[in-house]
Amino acid sequence: MSQTTLPRSSMFQRKSITALLDGRTGGHELKRCLSARSLVALGIGAIIGAGLFSLTGIAAADNAGPAVVLSFIVAAIGCAFAGLCYSELASMIPLSGSAYTYAYATLGELVAWIIGWDLVLEYAVAAATVSVSWSSYVLNLLHGFGIDIPARLAACPWDTVAMPDGSHVAGLINLPAVFVIICVSLLLIRGISESAGVNMTLTVIKVAIVLAVIVFCVGYVKTANYHPFIPPNTGNFGEFGLSGIMRGAGVVFFAYIGFDAVSTCAAEAHQPERDVPIGIMGSLAICTLLYIGFALVLTGVVSYHAMHGDAKPVMTAIDVTSFPWLKVTVNIGVICGYTSVMLVSLLGQSRVFYAMAQDGLLPGIFGRLHRRYQTPWLSNLVFMVFTSVLAGFLPIEVLGHMTSIGTLLAFSIVCAGVLVLRRTDPTRERRFRAPFSPLVPLLGILVCGAMMLSLGWVNWLRLGVWMAIGLLIYFAYSRRHSRLIQEAGA
């Protein structure tokens, strides 16, 4: 069959799970060196970022009031349903690629491509967004020590900065953001075990700082700030009331993004069938408890009315206490949080594209492993350049808003994949099974779908444009280079 006469049905051909697993023994493989504890730390490292310190106040002030605690619980429930489905598929298909690989085996190549392209939003674009915020916190910390970087070298050309003489000019490049992307990428090239060790250290620091905020601020909680716990709806969807809790869940969902990156490292885990489910569910459980405690304390110390327009409500809460040193501590925690998020995001992105390149859907450069380090180093270099350009030269806040809706789409597809495999391959061994199936996968789809709907039509439009670009690439390149289609044609 020639490449110009590919049948339509080829777009929906699925990969055999048996063939996927047999393929592990051929060619170069990623280095297996991650334990369950390392995977839990990777999950926490990806989940807890500065979004916790900022999004909690935004969702409380604009959407849910003190009931933002319930928003965190709703978002956690949606993540738990998805996490259980990820765990089941990871125990069956312990390979790199995460949702992309699962979709290929359950829903076909076209859906796999869509989800692989969709994950660029969650990983690469999110890493670029985070690097810009990382830059602002580092500049703030350095300023406290009397060190100042020229303003034009810490802002992109689309931003304006104030000069010492009072004039306003355009920025040149956000050098700190570019610097951290390069450092993280080089660390990932060096090796997965070294990256996991750095992530473990950063994770311990930021968890300790979140606990410190809870412990030192809990004594300043005013119960009056909890009344009314669920403020009445203003008449507009998403502004308080039950709809506000749901809209708040869609907003704070960003603070949970990242646990699925654990599944991208399945090919590097010692015992992926056991370790990956522990990494996913363990990191989710720990982060959920921390988030609930943090939200309760923050809304108890500061009235949700006072958080409106406050980009750093946790700093406002610390001002109420007699512990001003906490501000520097939180700043350090945010920097550590952002660094670990970038590390795990770029790690996950390179592993997804590694799997796609192995299938021929992307150029082979993304699938080459370093002879010594056994890492997809060329993929890391490509994303280092791509992400650095975004971080240094573009205002990427809008793309950052797309991250949540893109991730929710990925979660919904994974839940659907579990339903499909339970019907098409019911006898295959599952070291971990999502309980109460088909209820859990269905609830995962419903909860994630509800949070997607709550994010508004603008984000849906942006997602549609992004998917259209991805489909153009698929039909122009990927479909004609797909190994699965070529094998079927032969």
C-alpha positions as a printed Julia matrix, in Angstrom:
490×3 Matrix{Float64}:
   0.0     0.0    0.0
   1.46    3.38  -0.94
   1.67    6.22   1.54
  -0.73    8.27  -0.59
  -3.57    5.73  -0.34
  -3.83    5.14   3.37
  -7.32    4.01   4.38
  -9.38    6.06   6.76
  -9.68    3.14   9.13
  -5.9     3.19   9.63
  -6.27    6.31  11.75
  -8.09    4.25  14.37
  -5.88    1.19  14.42
  -4.89    0.2   17.91
  -1.61   -1.15  19.18
  -1.63   -4.63  20.63
  -0.78   -4.56  24.33
   1.12   -7.81  23.87
   3.18   -6.22  21.08
   3.8    -3.15  23.25
   5.1    -5.28  26.1
   7.2    -7.5   23.8
   8.76   -4.35  22.34
  10.42   -3.6   25.67
  13.07   -6.23  25.02
  14.33   -4.77  21.76
  16.72   -1.89  21.15
  17.84    0.66  23.7
  15.79    1.04  26.87
  15.47    3.75  29.47
  17.36    3.12  32.7
  15.26    1.49  35.46
  16.28    3.13  38.72
  13.15    4.66  40.31
  11.57    3.26  43.48
   8.01    3.78  44.7
   9.28    6.45  47.11
  11.0     8.27  44.25
   7.77    8.18  42.23
   5.74    9.57  45.15
   8.28   12.39  45.44
   8.08   13.01  41.68
   4.3    13.23  41.96
   4.43   15.67  44.86
   7.16   17.59  43.06
   4.93   18.0   40.03
   1.77   18.82  41.98
   2.78   21.32  44.64
   3.82   24.58  43.03
   3.23   28.23  43.68
  -0.28   27.71  42.33
  -1.22   26.65  45.84
  -0.14   30.02  47.23
  -1.9    32.11  44.55
  -4.87   30.12  43.19
  -6.32   29.48  46.63
  -6.87   33.2   47.14
  -8.16   33.77  43.6
 -10.73   30.97  43.81
 -11.82   32.07  47.3
 -12.21   35.75  46.37
 -13.91   35.32  43.01
 -15.71   31.99  43.12
 -16.21   30.02  46.32
 -15.37   32.05  49.43
 -14.32   29.85  52.39
 -15.92   26.95  50.5
 -12.79   26.9   48.35
 -11.96   24.01  50.68
 -14.82   22.12  48.99
 -13.46   23.18  45.6
 -10.16   21.5   46.49
 -12.05   18.38  47.54
 -14.08   18.29  44.28
 -10.91   18.72  42.24
  -9.21   15.99  44.31
 -12.14   13.61  43.72
 -11.86   14.15  39.97
  -8.13   13.57  40.16
  -8.62   10.46  42.31
 -10.98    8.89  39.76
  -8.49    9.67  37.0
  -5.58    8.53  39.18
  -7.2     5.13  39.77
  -7.67    4.73  36.02
  -4.08    5.79  35.34
  -2.93    3.26  37.92
  -4.84    0.4   36.3
  -3.51    1.17  32.83
   0.03    1.68  34.16
  -0.1    -1.76  35.79
  -1.13   -3.27  32.45
   1.12   -1.19  30.17
   4.2    -0.24  32.24
   5.81    1.84  29.5
   6.78    5.46  28.92
   4.26    7.69  27.18
   1.55    7.83  29.84
  -1.9     8.72  28.48
  -0.58    8.7   24.91
   0.47    5.03  25.13
  -2.76    4.05  26.9
  -4.89    5.76  24.24
  -2.93    4.04  21.45
  -3.77    0.65  22.95
  -7.44    1.39  23.63
  -8.86    4.08  21.35
  -6.58    4.1   18.32
  -3.82    6.15  16.73
  -5.74    9.36  16.01
  -6.92    9.67  19.61
  -3.41    8.82  20.8
  -1.99   11.64  18.66
  -4.6    14.08  19.98
  -3.75   13.25  23.58
   0.0    13.36  22.89
  -0.36   16.8   21.33
  -2.65   17.81  24.18
   0.03   16.9   26.72
   2.3    19.57  25.24
  -0.03   22.04  26.95
   0.34   20.29  30.28
   4.09   19.81  30.21
   6.13   22.06  27.91
   3.87   25.13  27.88
   3.19   24.8   31.59
   6.95   24.6   32.27
   7.47   27.82  30.31
   4.68   29.54  32.22
   6.09   28.39  35.54
   9.58   29.6   34.62
   8.3    33.16  34.17
   6.72   33.11  37.63
   9.88   31.49  39.03
  11.8    34.47  37.65
   9.61   36.98  39.49
  10.03   35.19  42.83
  13.8    34.89  42.4
  14.06   38.61  41.59
  12.01   39.4   44.69
  14.25   37.22  46.85
  17.45   38.71  45.41
  16.09   42.24  45.91
  15.68   41.47  49.59
  19.41   40.79  49.72
  20.28   43.97  47.83
  20.87   42.28  44.47
  19.0    43.67  41.46
  19.02   42.44  37.87
  18.38   45.05  35.13
  14.61   45.15  34.66
  14.78   44.84  30.86
  16.69   41.57  31.21
  13.94   40.06  33.34
  10.93   40.84  31.12
   9.86   39.78  27.63
   9.52   42.31  24.77
   5.73   42.34  25.21
   5.97   43.58  28.81
   6.74   47.11  29.93
   9.08   47.83  32.81
   9.7    50.94  34.91
  13.16   52.47  34.69
  14.92   54.29  37.57
  14.15   57.66  35.91
  10.42   56.91  35.92
  10.12   56.11  32.21
   8.52   52.91  30.9
  10.15   50.81  28.19
   9.68   47.34  26.69
  11.61   44.42  28.11
  14.27   42.57  26.13
  14.37   38.98  27.41
  13.48   37.17  30.61
  16.96   35.83  31.29
  16.24   34.22  34.69
  13.4    32.2   33.13
  15.66   31.06  30.29
  18.44   30.25  32.77
  16.33   27.92  34.9
  14.91   26.09  31.85
  18.47   25.44  30.61
  19.64   24.24  34.04
  16.68   21.88  34.49
  17.07   20.49  30.96
  20.79   19.8   31.42
  20.03   18.03  34.71
  17.48   15.82  32.93
  20.04   14.98  30.24
  22.54   14.0   32.96
  20.29   11.21  34.2
  16.98   10.22  35.77
  18.48    9.14  39.1
  20.27   12.48  39.54
  17.07   14.33  38.57
  15.04   12.28  41.04
  17.54   13.05  43.82
  17.32   16.81  43.21
  13.53   16.58  43.06
  13.43   14.68  46.35
  15.37   17.48  48.08
  13.17   20.23  46.6
  10.03   18.32  47.53
  11.05   17.92  51.16
  11.78   21.65  51.4
   8.48   22.82  49.93
   6.35   20.35  51.9
   8.08   21.52  55.08
   7.29   25.15  54.19
   3.61   24.42  53.49
   3.41   22.71  56.89
   5.17   25.7   58.48
   2.57   28.11  57.09
  -0.24   25.93  58.43
   1.33   25.48  61.89
   2.4    29.1   62.46
  -0.79   30.7   61.06
  -3.43   28.42  62.57
  -3.34   30.34  65.86
  -4.49   33.51  64.03
  -7.63   31.98  62.49
 -10.84   33.98  63.1
 -13.94   31.81  62.89
 -15.96   34.85  61.75
 -14.12   34.66  58.42
 -15.82   31.32  57.76
 -19.33   32.84  57.77
 -21.04   32.33  55.43
 -19.04   29.26  54.53
 -20.8    29.07  51.13
 -21.6    32.69  50.14
 -24.9    33.05  48.21
 -24.69   33.11  44.45
 -24.64   36.6   42.91
 -26.88   35.56  40.03
 -23.98   34.77  37.73
 -22.73   31.26  37.14
 -19.48   30.63  38.96
 -19.77   33.53  41.37
 -20.29   31.8   44.71
 -22.96   29.27  45.63
 -22.72   25.71  44.28
 -21.71   26.89  40.81
 -18.94   28.92  42.44
 -17.62   25.8   44.14
 -17.5    24.04  40.76
 -15.86   27.01  39.02
 -13.42   27.19  41.92
 -12.67   23.49  41.44
 -11.82   24.18  37.8
  -9.51   27.01  38.89
  -7.68   25.18  41.7
  -7.47   22.04  39.56
  -4.32   23.61  38.13
  -2.76   23.08  41.56
  -3.21   19.29  41.15
  -1.78   19.04  37.66
   1.26   16.84  37.39
   0.54   13.57  39.17
   0.04   11.86  35.81
   3.7    12.64  35.03
   4.48    9.7   37.33
   3.08    7.36  34.68
   5.45    8.77  32.05
   8.31    7.26  34.1
   6.88    3.73  34.15
   9.69    2.49  31.9
  12.22    3.74  34.47
  10.61    2.23  37.58
  12.02   -0.88  39.28
   8.61   -2.57  39.49
   6.26   -0.37  37.43
   3.18   -2.55  37.94
   3.43   -1.9   41.69
   5.42    1.32  42.01
   3.5     3.55  39.55
   0.08    3.12  41.27
   1.75    3.84  44.62
   3.41    6.94  43.16
   0.18    8.28  41.66
  -2.23    7.64  44.52
   0.32    8.34  47.27
   1.26   11.76  45.9
  -2.4    12.66  45.34
  -3.38   11.71  48.9
  -0.54   13.65  50.52
  -1.13   16.77  48.42
  -4.89   16.73  49.01
  -4.42   16.74  52.79
  -1.9    19.59  52.54
  -4.2    21.61  50.27
  -7.25   21.25  52.52
  -5.27   22.3   55.58
  -3.71   25.24  53.75
  -7.06   26.48  52.38
  -8.73   26.24  55.8
  -5.99   28.25  57.48
  -5.7    30.88  54.73
  -9.44   31.64  54.55
  -9.58   31.65  58.35
  -6.77   34.16  58.77
  -7.79   36.48  55.88
 -11.37   37.23  54.85
 -12.05   36.08  51.31
 -13.25   39.62  50.5
  -9.76   40.95  51.23
  -8.19   38.46  48.8
  -9.78   40.02  45.72
  -7.01   41.23  43.43
  -4.35   40.03  45.87
  -1.76   38.05  43.87
  -0.03   36.8   47.02
  -2.7    36.3   49.71
  -0.42   34.06  51.75
   1.88   37.04  52.29
  -1.13   39.03  53.51
  -1.9    36.24  55.96
   1.67   36.23  57.24
   1.43   39.99  57.87
  -1.3    39.22  60.41
   1.06   36.99  62.37
   4.13   37.87  64.41
   6.39   35.79  62.15
   7.65   38.12  59.37
  10.5    35.68  58.63
   7.85   33.39  57.14
   7.74   35.63  54.06
  11.31   34.79  53.09
  10.63   31.15  53.94
   7.54   31.05  51.72
   9.45   32.75  48.92
  12.1    30.04  49.08
   9.38   27.39  49.17
   7.71   28.83  46.08
  11.02   28.85  44.21
  11.65   25.22  45.17
   8.09   24.35  44.21
   8.38   25.94  40.81
  11.76   24.3   40.16
  10.46   20.81  40.87
   7.35   21.44  38.75
   9.53   22.43  35.8
  11.78   19.43  36.34
   8.94   16.89  36.35
   7.05   18.66  33.53
  10.03   18.65  31.16
  10.78   15.07  32.22
   7.24   14.01  31.35
   7.26   15.88  28.03
  10.46   14.24  26.82
   9.12   10.78  27.74
   5.83   11.32  25.9
   7.62   12.51  22.76
  10.1     9.63  23.14
   7.18    7.18  22.92
   5.63    9.04  19.96
   8.94    9.03  18.09
   9.3     5.28  18.67
   5.94    4.9   16.9
   6.99    7.08  13.97
   4.5     9.85  14.72
   7.35   12.28  15.38
  10.85   12.6   13.88
  13.4    10.12  15.2
  15.37   12.86  16.96
  12.89   12.66  19.85
  13.56    8.94  20.33
  17.36    8.83  20.5
  18.94    7.87  23.82
  22.29    9.08  25.12
  24.82    6.22  25.04
  26.06    6.89  28.56
  23.14    8.42  30.42
  20.33    6.46  28.7
  18.15    9.57  28.5
  16.37   11.04  25.43
  18.9    13.87  25.39
  18.12   15.26  21.95
  14.46   15.54  22.92
  15.53   17.38  26.09
  17.65   19.75  24.01
  14.81   20.46  21.57
  12.43   21.27  24.4
  15.11   23.29  26.16
  15.28   25.58  23.13
  11.51   25.61  22.51
  10.58   26.26  26.13
  13.35   28.83  26.58
  12.03   30.84  23.62
   8.53   30.83  25.11
   9.84   31.77  28.54
  12.2    34.48  27.35
  10.25   36.24  24.64
   6.51   35.62  24.91
   3.75   36.6   27.34
   2.47   33.08  27.9
  -0.13   33.65  30.62
  -2.96   32.87  28.17
  -1.38   29.55  27.24
  -1.04   28.87  30.95
  -4.82   29.1   31.3
  -5.14   26.4   28.64
  -3.21   23.92  30.76
  -6.14   22.94  32.98
  -8.62   22.24  30.19
  -6.01   20.3   28.23
  -5.17   18.13  31.22
  -8.84   17.47  32.0
  -9.29   16.25  28.44
  -6.38   13.85  28.89
  -7.84   12.57  32.15
 -11.24   11.96  30.52
  -9.67    9.97  27.68
  -7.7     7.79  30.13
 -10.9     7.01  32.07
 -12.58    6.07  28.79
  -9.61    3.83  27.98
 -10.2     1.79  31.13
 -13.84    1.24  30.14
 -12.79    0.09  26.65
 -10.13   -2.34  27.89
 -12.46   -3.84  30.48
 -14.71   -4.81  27.56
 -12.17   -5.65  24.82
  -9.49   -7.35  26.96
 -11.17   -8.48  30.19
  -8.87  -11.44  30.88
  -5.53   -9.62  30.77
  -3.66   -9.49  34.08
  -4.17   -6.27  36.01
  -1.81   -5.89  38.96
  -3.94   -2.94  40.03
  -7.66   -2.58  39.31
  -9.71    0.59  39.62
 -12.45   -0.37  42.11
 -16.19   -0.37  41.38
 -15.76   -0.34  37.61
 -17.49    0.93  35.5
 -18.57    3.44  38.16
 -15.14    4.95  38.87
 -14.18    5.53  35.2
 -17.64    6.97  34.45
 -17.45    9.29  37.45
 -13.97   10.34  36.37
 -15.32   11.32  32.95
 -18.3    13.15  34.47
 -16.36   15.1   37.11
 -13.55   16.06  34.72
 -16.12   16.98  32.07
 -18.02   19.16  34.54
 -14.83   21.02  35.48
 -14.04   21.51  31.78
 -17.49   23.02  31.18
 -17.04   25.36  34.14
 -13.91   26.9   32.58
 -15.9    28.88  29.99
 -16.13   29.01  26.2
 -12.95   31.06  25.71
 -10.77   28.24  26.99
 -12.7    25.79  24.81
 -12.0    27.97  21.78
  -8.28   28.07  22.59
  -8.24   24.29  23.04
  -9.98   23.87  19.67
  -7.4    26.02  17.9
  -4.55   24.1   19.51
  -6.1    20.77  18.51
  -6.61   22.0   14.93
  -2.89   22.77  14.69
  -2.1    19.3   16.0
  -4.38   17.62  13.47
  -2.68   19.48  10.63
   0.67   18.08  11.79
  -0.8    14.6   12.12
  -2.2    14.47   8.58
   0.82   16.25   7.05
   3.52   14.11   8.72
   2.57   11.64  11.44
   0.04    9.54   9.6
   2.42    8.97   6.68
   5.29    7.95   8.95
   3.32    5.85  11.43
   5.0     2.48  11.92
   1.7     0.86  12.79
   0.08    2.03   9.53
   3.11    1.09   7.47
   3.17   -2.4    8.98
  -0.54   -2.79   8.26
   0.03   -1.61   4.68
   2.88   -4.06   4.18
